[in-house]
Amino acid sequence: MNIIKYPSREQWAEIIERPHLDVTQLNQTVAAVLADVRQRGDEAVKGYELKFDHVDLDILAVSDEEMAEAETLVSAELREAISLAHDNIKKFHEAQRFRSKKVETQPGVVCWQKSVAIEKVGLYIPGGTAPLFSTVLMLATPAKIAGCSEIVLCTPPDRQGRVNPAILVAARIAGVSHIYKIGGVQAIGAMAYGTETVPKVYKIFGPGNQYVMAAKQQVSLHDVAIDMPAGPSEVCVIADEMANPAFVAADLLSQAEHGADSQVILITTSHKVIDDVQQEVDRQLDRLPRKEIAQRSLQNSLIILVRDKKEAIELSNAYAPEHLVIQTEDYETMADHVVNAGSVFLGRYACESAGDYASGTNHTLPTHGYATAYNGVNLDSYCRKVTFQHLSEEGVRSIGRAVELMAEAEQLDAHKNAMTVRMAEIENKSK
């Protein structure tokens, strides 16, 4: 990891800058695949499954027999863990239910909102080097709570045409409607446009590689909504002298193993923390099966020594990390000053892995600095708020003249007239 000591605020912009890739060629490739899927449907999807996932599929949908077989391939212990995580995610997201309230803004003018579920949602679940069955729970559970009538899941199969059984078990537990063996750009296209087999959805959720992310952004321009823009995963750890170096190192490595393009940052006020954490990183790294991936990530990662905790939290807010771990003695005070972060983990024992799997919070979070403007997936992500209003005769008397004056000032005479004719009727009735 690269060490930066006492950077000036003028250096912060460079420190928090994420890597930028030239995606011109990538976007062209993605656009071509999407156009082909839109035009040829299932035939194109199967062709790209053969080309990219190296599997020749006759049928894209996961069958009932495959779902039943998956139950036998997942250990009882793992199934119980998945159920525990699902229960906690369900509890946390059920507490986010919207409660409507009617508001009388003026006498006779009543306004309110109703939360309405998005009817059809699509979930993309990566299945490459790490089949993310936990993401099934994170995305499908709130969709089910919200009342989405159709929950479509796409995930790449292996070369034998099988989907990871833990993904299928999690999908059953969380209430997914349809599962398809489709990965990459072709999966995003299938859900965005619809094919002979895959229904078109109204909003697409889920992480993926840079091709999947580019595909989501392209289809969001005209065809379907998406959860959020996203880039490689990241964590920022703020640690003081009271932090456990083994815990800090473990948190950094847990993020570094996601991918070579993941970024981890340690911000600390202590020289000793830097030395101790570096030793722990080296010790723990040797035991990781994904050591090579983590090493490549660490080459682009930072340890930053700052003057005090105020500067530490301000630098973190400027960085706007996807995950923020605060392992300091005064973590509650520090937490009060967090402005920009996807999800925050407080104290010695709240490791990022808890939120990734089973604490109950959602792990689908804004990356690449988007935490300055976006939040992570929650129950509202699957809903729309429809506004309602009712005006009585008294309500027309309360705001009618104001409406007329404002419409006239904007030179929208038909708008003015819509209120004027009502005011005239009410006036005539009162004579």
C-alpha positions as MATLAB code, in Angstrom:
seq = 'MNIIKYPSREQWAEIIERPHLDVTQLNQTVAAVLADVRQRGDEAVKGYELKFDHVDLDILAVSDEEMAEAETLVSAELREAISLAHDNIKKFHEAQRFRSKKVETQPGVVCWQKSVAIEKVGLYIPGGTAPLFSTVLMLATPAKIAGCSEIVLCTPPDRQGRVNPAILVAARIAGVSHIYKIGGVQAIGAMAYGTETVPKVYKIFGPGNQYVMAAKQQVSLHDVAIDMPAGPSEVCVIADEMANPAFVAADLLSQAEHGADSQVILITTSHKVIDDVQQEVDRQLDRLPRKEIAQRSLQNSLIILVRDKKEAIELSNAYAPEHLVIQTEDYETMADHVVNAGSVFLGRYACESAGDYASGTNHTLPTHGYATAYNGVNLDSYCRKVTFQHLSEEGVRSIGRAVELMAEAEQLDAHKNAMTVRMAEIENKSK';
ca = [
       0.000    0.000    0.000;
       1.167    3.518   -0.757;
       1.737    5.764    2.272;
       0.940    9.485    2.203;
       1.860   11.533    5.288;
       0.089   14.752    6.247;
      -1.241   15.694    2.806;
      -2.321   19.278    2.319;
      -5.945   19.954    1.396;
      -4.740   20.944   -2.055;
      -3.618   17.318   -2.484;
      -6.974   15.825   -1.475;
      -8.525   16.061   -4.932;
      -5.726   13.924   -6.355;
      -5.868   11.471   -3.439;
      -9.613   10.808   -3.750;
      -9.565   10.544   -7.540;
     -10.658    7.108   -8.735;
      -8.880    5.467  -11.682;
     -10.350    6.381  -15.065;
     -10.339    3.861  -17.889;
     -10.696    4.545  -21.578;
     -14.055    2.872  -22.184;
     -14.578    3.993  -25.783;
     -14.014    0.537  -27.233;
     -15.903   -1.104  -24.367;
     -18.964    1.083  -24.938;
     -18.945    0.287  -28.642;
     -18.844   -3.440  -27.902;
     -21.653   -3.124  -25.354;
     -23.811   -1.096  -27.736;
     -23.409   -3.707  -30.480;
     -24.424   -6.568  -28.176;
     -27.438   -4.652  -26.863;
     -28.606   -3.793  -30.382;
     -28.325   -7.449  -31.406;
     -30.291   -8.652  -28.366;
     -32.977   -6.067  -29.045;
     -33.294   -7.254  -32.643;
     -32.872  -11.045  -32.379;
     -34.000  -11.803  -28.810;
     -33.378  -15.322  -27.526;
     -31.284  -16.312  -30.541;
     -28.808  -13.498  -29.872;
     -28.745  -14.205  -26.128;
     -27.898  -17.883  -26.714;
     -25.196  -16.897  -29.185;
     -23.524  -14.601  -26.662;
     -23.811  -17.231  -23.930;
     -21.819  -19.535  -26.184;
     -19.311  -16.809  -27.036;
     -18.769  -15.286  -23.583;
     -19.832  -17.923  -21.042;
     -18.785  -20.867  -23.238;
     -22.028  -22.774  -22.810;
     -24.479  -23.962  -25.473;
     -27.985  -23.551  -24.057;
     -31.208  -24.929  -25.479;
     -33.352  -23.414  -22.722;
     -32.586  -20.176  -20.892;
     -34.947  -20.607  -17.941;
     -33.964  -22.532  -14.808;
     -36.343  -25.489  -14.460;
     -38.254  -26.730  -11.414;
     -36.060  -29.834  -11.472;
     -32.916  -27.686  -11.261;
     -34.406  -25.755   -8.346;
     -35.160  -29.002   -6.523;
     -31.673  -30.365   -7.200;
     -30.083  -27.173   -5.828;
     -31.741  -27.831   -2.464;
     -29.840  -31.119   -2.202;
     -26.502  -29.544   -3.165;
     -26.487  -26.849   -0.477;
     -25.583  -27.978    3.027;
     -28.144  -27.611    5.790;
     -25.719  -25.338    7.640;
     -25.363  -22.943    4.694;
     -29.122  -23.009    4.084;
     -29.668  -21.990    7.725;
     -27.141  -19.167    7.334;
     -28.943  -17.932    4.211;
     -32.262  -18.063    6.077;
     -30.815  -16.139    9.031;
     -29.470  -13.442    6.715;
     -32.796  -13.274    4.869;
     -34.712  -12.849    8.131;
     -32.480   -9.955    9.213;
     -32.609   -8.256    5.814;
     -36.388   -8.653    5.848;
     -36.702   -7.131    9.341;
     -34.563   -4.137    8.446;
     -36.339   -3.401    5.174;
     -39.854   -3.983    6.524;
     -39.154   -1.181    9.001;
     -38.766    1.163    6.005;
     -42.424    0.878    4.928;
     -43.907    4.224    3.909;
     -46.755    5.588    6.004;
     -48.897    8.070    4.111;
     -50.362   11.144    5.760;
     -53.020   13.463    4.339;
     -52.109   17.140    4.606;
     -54.592   20.007    4.333;
     -52.398   22.705    2.807;
     -55.261   25.228    2.707;
     -58.909   24.913    3.774;
     -60.483   22.477    1.338;
     -57.144   21.483   -0.302;
     -55.992   18.016    0.759;
     -52.796   16.389   -0.603;
     -51.231   13.003    0.056;
     -48.890   10.337   -1.334;
     -49.256    6.623   -1.931;
     -46.326    4.236   -2.261;
     -46.767    1.965   -5.287;
     -44.451   -0.950   -6.076;
     -42.652   -1.120   -9.409;
     -44.459   -4.015  -11.037;
     -41.553   -5.684  -12.868;
     -37.943   -5.574  -11.667;
     -34.838   -7.300  -12.964;
     -31.958   -8.479  -10.793;
     -28.472   -9.164  -12.151;
     -26.382  -11.528  -10.030;
     -22.709  -12.046  -10.970;
     -21.607  -15.664  -11.043;
     -17.990  -15.598  -12.160;
     -15.055  -15.785   -9.738;
     -17.458  -15.226   -6.820;
     -21.116  -16.296   -7.232;
     -22.855  -13.625   -5.151;
     -25.846  -15.449   -3.697;
     -25.877  -12.868   -0.886;
     -26.785  -10.241   -3.474;
     -29.890  -12.284   -4.340;
     -31.089  -11.724   -0.776;
     -30.165   -8.039   -0.825;
     -32.087   -7.345   -4.039;
     -35.011   -9.770   -4.001;
     -36.010   -9.412   -0.339;
     -36.959   -5.709   -0.486;
     -38.557   -6.274   -3.910;
     -40.835   -8.880   -2.346;
     -41.637   -6.648    0.632;
     -42.421   -3.743   -1.680;
     -44.915   -5.887   -3.579;
     -43.221   -6.131   -6.989;
     -45.423   -8.570   -8.917;
     -42.628   -9.933  -11.121;
     -39.045  -10.401   -9.924;
     -36.772  -11.558  -12.752;
     -33.239  -12.792  -12.040;
     -30.433  -13.300  -14.547;
     -27.120  -14.921  -13.666;
     -24.420  -16.594  -15.794;
     -24.260  -20.409  -15.771;
     -21.110  -22.503  -15.629;
     -19.798  -24.353  -18.685;
     -22.141  -27.231  -17.961;
     -25.130  -24.902  -18.073;
     -25.739  -24.985  -14.324;
     -26.403  -22.071  -11.982;
     -24.635  -22.050   -8.632;
     -27.010  -23.929   -6.266;
     -26.646  -21.367   -3.454;
     -27.944  -18.682   -5.835;
     -30.997  -20.824   -6.566;
     -31.654  -21.561   -2.891;
     -31.357  -17.876   -1.993;
     -33.705  -16.997   -4.872;
     -36.331  -19.422   -3.572;
     -36.056  -18.118   -0.011;
     -36.279  -14.480   -1.144;
     -39.230  -15.017   -3.503;
     -37.792  -14.594   -7.026;
     -40.389  -15.201   -9.769;
     -38.227  -16.265  -12.751;
     -34.558  -17.241  -13.086;
     -32.601  -17.255  -16.350;
     -29.153  -18.567  -17.227;
     -27.860  -15.389  -18.804;
     -24.799  -13.354  -17.930;
     -23.117  -10.123  -18.926;
     -24.353   -7.514  -21.374;
     -26.814   -9.952  -22.943;
     -28.602  -10.345  -19.598;
     -29.020   -6.589  -19.229;
     -30.315   -6.363  -22.788;
     -32.750   -9.229  -22.305;
     -34.282   -7.615  -19.222;
     -34.287   -4.116  -20.723;
     -35.946   -5.031  -24.021;
     -37.608   -8.382  -23.347;
     -37.141  -11.491  -25.496;
     -39.300  -14.469  -26.396;
     -38.339  -15.987  -23.029;
     -37.315  -13.117  -20.755;
     -39.965  -10.532  -19.799;
     -39.154   -6.844  -20.110;
     -38.746   -5.168  -16.734;
     -39.100   -1.558  -15.633;
     -35.981   -1.273  -13.450;
     -32.723   -3.251  -13.267;
     -30.698   -3.774  -10.091;
     -27.393   -5.416   -9.341;
     -23.597   -5.246   -9.579;
     -21.322   -6.537  -12.312;
     -18.105   -5.985  -14.213;
     -17.389   -2.901  -16.298;
     -19.284   -4.360  -19.278;
     -22.406   -4.942  -17.182;
     -22.160   -1.467  -15.680;
     -21.782    0.101  -19.124;
     -24.778   -1.893  -20.374;
     -26.923   -0.719  -17.460;
     -26.016    2.882  -18.101;
     -26.720    2.590  -21.833;
     -30.163    0.992  -21.444;
     -31.054    3.556  -18.769;
     -30.892    6.356  -21.339;
     -34.077    5.300  -23.132;
     -35.493    1.954  -22.077;
     -35.412    1.141  -18.368;
     -34.457    2.594  -14.970;
     -31.438    1.316  -13.018;
     -30.565    1.287   -9.343;
     -27.475    3.515   -9.519;
     -24.245    4.109  -11.435;
     -21.418    2.056  -10.014;
     -17.741    1.287  -10.268;
     -15.276   -1.038   -8.499;
     -15.897   -1.793   -4.824;
     -14.099    0.195   -2.119;
     -13.615    0.628    1.628;
     -12.223    3.383    3.818;
     -11.092    2.558    7.358;
     -10.521    5.285    9.960;
      -8.434    3.956   12.857;
      -6.812    5.406   15.967;
      -4.390    3.982   18.555;
      -7.207    1.953   20.158;
      -7.912    0.031   16.930;
      -7.027   -3.638   16.651;
      -4.459   -3.882   13.802;
      -5.565   -7.428   12.943;
      -9.167   -6.246   12.559;
      -8.144   -3.259   10.429;
      -5.994   -5.426    8.151;
      -8.786   -7.978    7.826;
     -11.248   -5.247    6.790;
      -8.848   -3.899    4.184;
      -8.167   -7.347    2.743;
     -11.836   -8.344    2.720;
     -12.410   -5.540    0.232;
      -9.162   -5.984   -1.689;
     -10.045   -9.586   -2.570;
     -13.157   -8.441   -4.473;
     -11.121   -7.552   -7.536;
      -7.847   -6.123   -8.781;
      -9.604   -2.809   -9.401;
     -11.018   -2.568   -5.860;
      -9.636    0.258   -3.740;
      -8.928    0.304   -0.016;
      -7.888    3.301    2.057;
      -6.705    3.522    5.667;
      -6.838    6.948    7.316;
      -5.133    7.209   10.696;
      -3.580    9.671   13.128;
      -0.967    7.176   14.352;
       2.447    6.095   12.987;
       2.177    2.942   15.107;
      -1.146    1.992   13.521;
       0.492    2.217   10.088;
       3.369   -0.081   11.076;
       1.167   -2.599   12.893;
      -1.461   -2.758   10.151;
       1.132   -3.246    7.429;
       2.584   -6.188    9.326;
      -0.881   -7.697    9.754;
      -1.733   -7.190    6.080;
       1.414   -9.072    5.050;
       0.711  -11.870    7.522;
      -2.959  -12.324    6.596;
      -2.397  -11.890    2.860;
      -0.262  -15.031    2.677;
      -3.202  -17.147    3.851;
      -5.729  -15.896    1.296;
      -6.731  -18.110   -1.640;
      -7.382  -14.893   -3.606;
      -3.957  -13.519   -2.633;
      -2.970  -12.472   -6.148;
      -6.155  -10.457   -6.669;
      -5.795   -8.769   -3.274;
      -2.139   -7.938   -3.939;
      -2.990   -6.196   -7.195;
      -5.694   -4.199   -5.438;
      -3.318   -3.163   -2.645;
      -0.871   -1.755   -5.191;
      -3.421    0.972   -5.951;
      -4.498    1.484   -2.340;
      -3.484    4.060    0.224;
      -2.517    4.588    3.852;
      -2.951    8.249    4.792;
      -1.529    9.784    7.960;
      -3.479   12.867    9.078;
      -3.040   15.359   11.901;
      -6.260   14.715   13.826;
      -9.633   12.964   13.712;
     -11.403   16.047   12.401;
      -9.178   15.935    9.349;
      -9.712   12.170    9.070;
     -13.498   12.429    8.856;
     -13.332   15.415    6.492;
     -11.036   13.480    4.140;
     -13.391   10.500    4.308;
     -16.364   12.727    3.472;
     -14.456   14.109    0.500;
     -13.698   10.560   -0.681;
     -17.338    9.420   -0.157;
     -16.559    5.710    0.241;
     -18.908    2.851   -0.537;
     -18.044    1.317    2.857;
     -16.714    3.288    5.829;
     -15.327    1.471    8.865;
     -14.726    3.667   11.934;
     -12.556    1.798   14.401;
     -11.835    4.530   16.932;
     -12.439    4.944   20.640;
     -14.953    7.747   19.997;
     -16.700    6.126   17.032;
     -20.125    7.479   18.029;
     -18.856   11.059   17.968;
     -17.104   10.413   14.670;
     -20.292    8.897   13.223;
     -22.192   12.133   13.895;
     -19.941   13.863   11.369;
     -20.314   11.349    8.537;
     -21.916   13.053    5.522;
     -20.894   10.999    2.494;
     -20.777    7.203    2.705;
     -22.747    4.244    1.412;
     -22.776    2.217    4.630;
     -20.946    2.801    7.919;
     -19.552    0.204   10.345;
     -18.900    1.385   13.892;
     -16.547    0.053   16.553;
     -14.156   -2.872   16.834;
     -16.566   -5.635   15.949;
     -18.668   -4.180   13.119;
     -16.742   -5.581   10.174;
     -17.865   -4.797    6.652;
     -18.582   -8.500    6.139;
     -21.464   -8.256    8.625;
     -23.253   -5.801    6.345;
     -22.257   -7.744    3.248;
     -24.100  -10.799    4.492;
     -26.256  -10.927    7.570;
     -26.675   -7.839    9.779;
     -29.711   -6.694    7.794;
     -28.521   -3.569    5.986;
     -28.248   -3.657    2.204;
     -24.876   -4.201    0.582;
     -25.818   -2.772   -2.835;
     -24.191    0.629   -2.410;
     -22.944    3.633   -4.415;
     -19.277    3.501   -5.398;
     -16.847    5.748   -7.274;
     -17.788    8.788   -5.166;
     -21.504    8.557   -5.992;
     -22.248    8.412   -2.253;
     -22.231   12.209   -2.416;
     -25.597   12.016   -4.206;
     -26.902    8.418   -4.071;
     -27.901    6.073   -1.267;
     -27.747    2.306   -1.282;
     -30.631    0.079   -2.311;
     -33.540    0.206    0.147;
     -37.284   -0.429    0.134;
     -37.992    2.870   -1.625;
     -35.770    1.727   -4.503;
     -38.601   -0.612   -5.528;
     -41.422    1.898   -5.126;
     -42.767    5.066   -6.653;
     -44.593    7.768   -4.759;
     -47.828    8.794   -6.487;
     -49.279   12.097   -5.285;
     -53.001   12.733   -4.875;
     -55.014   15.858   -4.190;
     -58.630   16.772   -3.681;
     -60.140   20.248   -3.862;
     -63.582   21.035   -2.505;
     -65.441   24.239   -3.336;
     -63.773   25.732   -0.306;
     -60.428   24.631   -1.722;
     -61.075   26.433   -5.005;
     -61.891   29.570   -3.054;
     -58.653   29.152   -1.070;
     -56.192   28.879   -3.959;
     -58.154   29.615   -7.144;
     -57.157   33.256   -7.536;
     -53.489   32.450   -6.847;
     -53.592   29.792   -9.580;
     -55.144   32.243  -12.043;
     -52.551   34.920  -11.328;
     -49.599   32.559  -11.619;
     -50.842   30.949  -14.862;
     -51.501   34.368  -16.362;
     -47.998   35.543  -15.409;
     -46.547   32.500  -17.211;
     -48.761   33.285  -20.237;
     -50.478   29.873  -20.023;
     -54.068   30.945  -20.602;
     -55.493   27.422  -20.831;
     -54.041   26.677  -17.406;
     -55.711   29.792  -16.043;
     -59.006   28.897  -17.689;
     -59.074   25.413  -16.111;
     -59.387   27.121  -12.749;
     -61.489   30.064  -13.958;
     -64.371   27.859  -15.199;
     -64.521   26.116  -11.827;
     -64.495   29.381   -9.941;
     -67.315   30.653  -12.171;
     -69.479   27.588  -11.523;
     -69.002   27.878   -7.772;
     -69.826   31.585   -7.925;
     -72.999   30.930   -9.924;
     -74.123   28.227   -7.473;
     -73.789   30.632   -4.565;
     -76.096   33.258   -6.137;
];
